[in-house]
Structure formats: structure tokens, C-alpha cells
Amino acid sequence: MFRFEQWPPFLVDLLPGGAGRRVWLKRMQVVNDGPQVDWHLLIRGAGNPPGNLRIAEAVLLPPPTRDHAGLRVDDDIIQRLAGWIKEVATGLAEARLRTFV
């Protein structure tokens, strides 16, 4: 691992600054701002910085859902799919038996 006296400039550019930094510090319940907080700010607050770089750990994932925009999955569809899978499995098993007989 390399050790540097300061962070590479592209990482410093990703850090939230100004009002955004103050919001993140408040959200993280940090009282004393300083360089000791920069790593935590980078991990939590660099999910959508200006430019093309993103910190993967800082991106909040949407909550899991069974619904998709424009597609609703209900229990009836799931039950029909399960029945279809059983029919296909039974058909394949019967086809295999016919080949070996």
C-alpha cells in the first residue's frame, strides 16, 4: 500500500464542500469538522458528485420491491409461473422416460 502526505486531487474533488458538506456533517452527527472526517464524508457523501466519478459505497440502493415501473407482479402471475414450471418439468421427465424405454 502506498502512503502519501495528501490525497490525490481527484479524491479531494469528490468530497462534498460548502453547504453540502455541512448537511452531510449534520446528517452524520459530526460536531468537529476537519481532515479526520474526510474519509467518512467520501464514503457517505460522494455518491453523486459533479463529473463522471462515483464512490460505489456512497450510492444508496433503492429498497427491494416486487413491483417494477410499468410491470406489476402479483401472486396470480407467480402461481401460474410455478404451475408452468411444474408442467415443463413433468413433460421433460416423461420425455426422458420415453427415450430410455
Steps between C-alpha positions, in 0.01 A plus 500: 500500500629842412503782751475862396506819703182620329215350304508490120322806358219297338396365842503848650274611213248232597467619859184697574576864570316809618131453579511137389780428746308667782190294421700176499677591825163568662357175359801307633470684834859626481574791731864577415574530129851441376723270297420209733142503360595505130513121457153456650368783282652339192339164576157643583472823306671441167223298336404772256782753462539721194684330216521133407654340809295332770585326827300175493460476877343847509214414264181411681324200350124518453300280736416155360155478350300249304355768276679654207404821324243395242488136618309374797572151624211356696449163665284370215787539252743335739264203555446458125875510445554237768235279336662548160841404638351181649336414166826550312693292755241221478506513121878479493499208743243314287700571185813359663314185607373448146854521363632236737209254455 
